Amino acid sequence: MELKTARLTVLIDPAKKKAFEDLCAQQDVTPSQVVRLLIRDYLKHYDVAWQPSGARRAETGVEPTPTR
C-alpha cells in the first residue's frame, strides 16, 4: 500500500474524460483508482520493479531504496 502520493496531470479530450468518469461511476470506482491500476499493470507488463513509497520506512523506520 502506498503511503505517499504524487500528482500526475493528464491532458485528455473532454468528451473522453466524461465517458471515462461515467464508466467509473457505473463500476463504483474512482478515476484515480483505475489510473493507478493501469499504471501498475503497465509497469508489470514491462517487468519494471517498484516499491510503494514509504512502505519500507513504515515497517523498519528506514527510508526505502529505489528499484528499477
C-alpha positions in Angstrom: 0.0 0.0 0.0 1.3 3.4 -1.0 1.8 5.7 2.0 2.7 8.8 0.0 1.1 10.2 -3.2 2.2 12.5 -6.0 0.0 14.3 -8.5 0.0 13.3 -12.2 -1.6 15.8 -14.6 -3.0 14.3 -17.8 -4.5 16.2 -20.7 -7.4 14.5 -22.3 -10.3 15.2 -24.6 -13.3 16.5 -22.5 -15.7 14.0 -24.1 -13.4 11.1 -23.4 -12.9 12.3 -19.8 -16.7 12.4 -19.3 -17.2 8.9 -20.8 -14.3 7.6 -18.5 -15.8 9.3 -15.4 -19.3 8.0 -16.3 -18.0 4.4 -16.7 -16.0 4.6 -13.5 -19.2 5.8 -11.6 -21.1 2.9 -13.1 -18.4 0.5 -11.8 -18.3 2.2 -8.4 -14.6 3.0 -8.7 -12.9 6.4 -8.9 -10.9 7.5 -11.9 -7.8 7.7 -9.7 -8.2 4.0 -8.8 -8.5 3.0 -12.4 -5.4 5.1 -13.4 -3.4 3.6 -10.6 -4.4 0.1 -11.7 -3.5 0.9 -15.3 -0.1 2.2 -14.3 0.6 -0.9 -12.1 -0.4 -3.2 -15.0 1.8 -1.2 -17.4 4.8 -1.5 -15.1 4.2 -5.2 -14.6 3.9 -5.7 -18.4 7.4 -4.2 -18.9 8.8 -6.0 -15.9 9.6 -2.8 -14.0 10.2 -3.3 -10.3 9.0 -0.7 -7.9 8.3 -0.4 -4.2 5.4 1.6 -2.7 6.6 4.9 -1.3 7.1 4.8 2.5 6.4 1.0 2.7 9.9 0.1 4.0 10.1 3.1 6.2 6.7 2.2 7.8 7.9 -1.3 8.6 11.5 -0.6 9.7 11.9 3.1 10.1 14.4 3.1 7.3 14.0 5.1 4.0 13.1 2.9 1.0 15.8 2.2 -1.7 14.5 2.9 -5.2 14.5 -0.2 -7.5 14.3 -0.4 -11.3 
